[in-house]
Amino acid sequence: MTETVKFSKPQQELLTQKLQHYFARELNYDLGGFDAQFLLDFISQEFGYHFYNQGLLDAQAILSKKIDDIQDAIGQLEKFPKPNK
């Protein structure tokens, strides 16, 4: 994937804040806003497509299950002739 995931400005701000809070809480490190944005860009570019592809696989599995459910429901609507006595 040559493109990075595109986030809106509010999403970028939220994600960089989450990175900053994580670094402060878990690593006792003060990650500045500029560095947090660079880290977010790196994560998006290097790992984003893995999350994207997994999301597609998850959506495909859900859709497949729904199609199976619809096929089962249609099968239950089938009508058969009554046997002759």
ROSE-4610 file (N, C-alpha, C; in Angstrom, 1 decimal, always signed):
// ROSE-4610
residu = [M/M/M/T/T/T/E/E/E/T/T/T/V/V/V/K/K/K/F/F/F/S/S/S/K/K/K/P/P/P/Q/Q/Q/Q/Q/Q/E/E/E/L/L/L/L/L/L/T/T/T/Q/Q/Q/K/K/K/L/L/L/Q/Q/Q/H/H/H/Y/Y/Y/F/F/F/A/A/A/R/R/R/E/E/E/L/L/L/N/N/N/Y/Y/Y/D/D/D/L/L/L/G/G/G/G/G/G/F/F/F/D/D/D/A/A/A/Q/Q/Q/F/F/F/L/L/L/L/L/L/D/D/D/F/F/F/I/I/I/S/S/S/Q/Q/Q/E/E/E/F/F/F/G/G/G/Y/Y/Y/H/H/H/F/F/F/Y/Y/Y/N/N/N/Q/Q/Q/G/G/G/L/L/L/L/L/L/D/D/D/A/A/A/Q/Q/Q/A/A/A/I/I/I/L/L/L/S/S/S/K/K/K/K/K/K/I/I/I/D/D/D/D/D/D/I/I/I/Q/Q/Q/D/D/D/A/A/A/I/I/I/G/G/G/Q/Q/Q/L/L/L/E/E/E/K/K/K/F/F/F/P/P/P/K/K/K/P/P/P/N/N/N/K/K/K]
num = [1/1/1/2/2/2/3/3/3/4/4/4/5/5/5/6/6/6/7/7/7/8/8/8/9/9/9/10/10/10/11/11/11/12/12/12/13/13/13/14/14/14/15/15/15/16/16/16/17/17/17/18/18/18/19/19/19/20/20/20/21/21/21/22/22/22/23/23/23/24/24/24/25/25/25/26/26/26/27/27/27/28/28/28/29/29/29/30/30/30/31/31/31/32/32/32/33/33/33/34/34/34/35/35/35/36/36/36/37/37/37/38/38/38/39/39/39/40/40/40/41/41/41/42/42/42/43/43/43/44/44/44/45/45/45/46/46/46/47/47/47/48/48/48/49/49/49/50/50/50/51/51/51/52/52/52/53/53/53/54/54/54/55/55/55/56/56/56/57/57/57/58/58/58/59/59/59/60/60/60/61/61/61/62/62/62/63/63/63/64/64/64/65/65/65/66/66/66/67/67/67/68/68/68/69/69/69/70/70/70/71/71/71/72/72/72/73/73/73/74/74/74/75/75/75/76/76/76/77/77/77/78/78/78/79/79/79/80/80/80/81/81/81/82/82/82/83/83/83/84/84/84/85/85/85]
x = [+0.9/+0.0/+0.9/+0.8/+1.7/+1.1/-0.2/-0.9/-1.0/-0.9/-1.2/-2.7/-3.2/-4.6/-4.8/-5.8/-6.1/-7.1/-6.7/-7.6/-7.9/-9.1/-9.5/-8.7/-8.7/-8.0/-8.4/-9.7/-10.1/-9.6/-9.7/-9.2/-7.7/-6.9/-5.5/-5.2/-5.9/-5.7/-6.0/-7.1/-7.5/-6.4/-6.0/-5.0/-3.7/-3.2/-1.9/-2.0/-3.2/-3.3/-3.3/-3.9/-3.9/-2.5/-1.7/-0.3/+0.5/+0.3/+1.0/+0.6/-0.7/-1.1/-0.5/-0.5/+0.1/+1.5/+2.3/+3.7/+4.0/+3.2/+3.3/+3.0/+1.9/+1.4/+2.2/+2.5/+3.1/+4.7/+5.2/+6.6/+7.3/+6.4/+7.0/+7.8/+7.3/+8.0/+7.1/+7.6/+6.8/+7.0/+6.0/+6.0/+5.4/+6.1/+5.6/+4.6/+3.8/+2.8/+3.4/+4.5/+5.2/+5.6/+6.3/+6.7/+5.6/+4.5/+3.3/+2.7/+2.7/+2.2/+3.1/+4.4/+5.3/+5.1/+4.9/+4.7/+3.3/+2.3/+1.0/+1.2/+1.9/+2.1/+2.9/+3.9/+4.6/+3.7/+2.9/+2.0/+1.1/+0.5/-0.5/+0.2/+1.3/+2.0/+2.5/+3.0/+3.6/+2.7/+1.7/+0.8/-0.7/-1.0/-2.4/-3.0/-2.3/-2.9/-3.2/-2.5/-2.8/-4.2/-4.4/-5.7/-6.8/-6.5/-7.5/-7.9/-6.9/-7.2/-7.9/-7.6/-8.3/-9.8/-10.0/-11.3/-12.1/-11.5/-12.1/-12.5/-11.6/-11.8/-13.0/-13.0/-14.1/-15.4/-15.4/-16.7/-17.1/-16.2/-16.5/-17.1/-16.6/-17.1/-18.5/-18.8/-20.1/-21.1/-20.7/-21.6/-21.9/-20.8/-21.0/-22.0/-21.9/-22.8/-24.2/-24.4/-25.7/-26.3/-25.5/-26.0/-26.5/-25.7/-26.1/-27.4/-27.6/-28.9/-30.0/-29.8/-30.9/-31.2/-30.2/-30.4/-31.2/-30.9/-31.7/-33.1/-33.3/-34.7/-35.5/-34.9/-35.5/-35.9/-35.0/-35.2/-36.4/-36.6/-37.7/-39.1/-39.0/-40.2/-40.7/-39.8/-40.2/-41.5/-42.2/-43.5/-43.3/-43.9/-43.8/-45.2/-45.4/-46.8/-47.1/-48.4/-48.8/-48.7/-48.3/-48.2/-49.6/-49.7/-51.0/-51.3/-52.5/-52.9/-53.4]
y = [-1.2/+0.0/+1.2/+2.0/+3.2/+4.4/+4.4/+5.5/+5.2/+6.3/+6.1/+6.3/+5.9/+6.1/+7.5/+8.1/+9.5/+9.7/+10.5/+10.9/+12.3/+12.7/+14.1/+14.7/+16.1/+16.8/+16.5/+16.4/+16.0/+14.5/+13.6/+12.3/+12.3/+13.1/+13.2/+13.7/+14.7/+15.3/+14.3/+13.6/+12.6/+11.5/+11.0/+9.9/+10.3/+11.5/+12.0/+12.2/+12.6/+12.8/+11.4/+10.4/+9.1/+8.5/+8.8/+8.3/+9.0/+10.3/+11.1/+10.5/+10.3/+9.8/+8.4/+7.5/+6.2/+6.3/+7.1/+7.2/+7.7/+8.7/+9.3/+8.2/+7.5/+6.6/+5.3/+4.7/+3.4/+3.4/+4.5/+4.6/+5.7/+6.5/+7.6/+8.5/+8.8/+9.6/+10.7/+11.9/+13.0/+13.1/+12.6/+12.7/+13.9/+14.8/+16.1/+15.9/+16.9/+16.8/+16.5/+17.2/+17.0/+15.5/+15.0/+13.6/+12.6/+12.9/+12.1/+12.0/+13.2/+13.2/+12.3/+12.4/+11.6/+10.1/+9.8/+8.4/+7.9/+8.7/+8.4/+8.1/+9.0/+8.8/+7.5/+7.2/+6.0/+4.8/+4.8/+3.6/+3.5/+4.6/+4.5/+4.0/+4.4/+4.0/+2.5/+2.1/+0.8/-0.3/+0.1/-1.0/-0.8/+0.4/+0.7/-0.3/-0.8/-1.7/-3.1/-3.5/-4.7/-4.6/-3.5/-3.2/-3.1/-2.4/-2.3/-3.6/-4.4/-5.8/-6.7/-6.6/-7.4/-6.9/-5.6/-5.1/-5.6/-5.7/-6.3/-7.7/-8.5/-9.9/-10.1/-9.3/-9.3/-9.0/-8.0/-7.6/-8.7/-9.3/-10.4/-11.6/-11.9/-13.0/-12.7/-11.5/-11.1/-11.2/-10.7/-10.7/-12.1/-13.0/-14.4/-15.1/-14.8/-15.3/-14.8/-13.6/-13.0/-13.7/-13.9/-14.6/-16.0/-16.7/-18.0/-18.0/-17.0/-16.8/-16.6/-15.7/-15.4/-16.7/-17.4/-18.7/-19.7/-19.8/-20.7/-20.2/-18.9/-18.4/-18.6/-18.4/-18.7/-20.2/-21.0/-22.5/-22.9/-22.2/-22.5/-22.0/-21.2/-20.7/-21.7/-22.7/-23.6/-24.3/-24.6/-25.3/-26.6/-27.7/-29.0/-29.5/-30.3/-30.9/-31.9/-32.0/-33.0/-34.4/-35.3/-36.7/-37.2/-38.0/-38.7/-39.8/-40.0/-41.1/-42.3]
z = [+0.0/+0.0/+0.0/-1.0/-1.1/-0.4/-0.2/+0.5/+2.0/+2.7/+4.2/+4.4/+5.5/+5.8/+6.1/+5.5/+5.7/+6.8/+7.8/+8.9/+8.8/+9.3/+9.4/+10.4/+10.4/+11.4/+12.8/+13.1/+14.5/+14.9/+13.9/+14.1/+14.4/+13.7/+13.9/+15.3/+15.7/+17.0/+18.1/+17.9/+18.9/+19.0/+17.8/+17.8/+18.3/+18.0/+18.5/+20.1/+20.5/+22.0/+22.7/+22.0/+22.6/+22.6/+21.6/+21.6/+22.7/+22.8/+23.9/+25.3/+25.5/+26.8/+27.0/+26.0/+26.2/+26.5/+25.8/+26.1/+27.5/+27.9/+29.3/+30.4/+30.2/+31.2/+31.2/+30.1/+30.0/+29.9/+29.3/+29.1/+29.9/+30.6/+31.3/+30.4/+29.3/+28.3/+27.7/+27.7/+27.2/+25.7/+25.0/+23.5/+23.0/+22.4/+21.9/+20.8/+20.5/+19.4/+18.1/+17.8/+16.5/+16.3/+17.4/+17.4/+17.3/+18.0/+18.0/+16.6/+15.9/+14.5/+13.6/+13.8/+13.0/+13.3/+14.5/+14.9/+14.3/+14.4/+13.8/+12.3/+11.6/+10.2/+9.9/+10.7/+10.5/+10.7/+11.8/+12.1/+10.9/+10.5/+9.4/+8.1/+7.8/+6.6/+6.6/+7.7/+7.9/+8.3/+9.1/+9.6/+9.2/+8.7/+8.3/+7.4/+6.4/+5.4/+6.1/+7.1/+7.8/+8.5/+9.2/+9.8/+8.7/+7.7/+6.6/+6.0/+5.7/+5.1/+6.0/+7.3/+8.3/+8.4/+8.3/+8.3/+7.1/+5.9/+4.8/+5.0/+5.5/+5.8/+6.8/+7.8/+8.8/+8.2/+7.3/+6.6/+5.7/+5.0/+4.1/+4.9/+6.0/+6.9/+7.3/+7.7/+8.2/+7.0/+5.9/+4.7/+4.3/+4.3/+4.0/+5.0/+6.2/+7.2/+7.0/+6.7/+6.4/+5.1/+4.1/+2.9/+3.2/+4.0/+4.5/+5.2/+6.1/+6.8/+5.9/+4.9/+3.9/+3.1/+2.7/+1.9/+2.8/+4.1/+5.0/+5.1/+5.2/+5.4/+4.1/+3.0/+1.7/+1.6/+2.0/+2.0/+2.8/+3.9/+4.8/+4.2/+3.2/+2.5/+1.4/+1.1/+0.0/+0.4/-0.7/-0.5/-1.3/-0.8/-1.4/-1.6/-2.6/-2.8/-1.7/-1.4/-0.4/-1.0/-0.3/-0.8/-1.1/-2.2/-2.5/-1.6/-1.2/-0.3/-1.0]
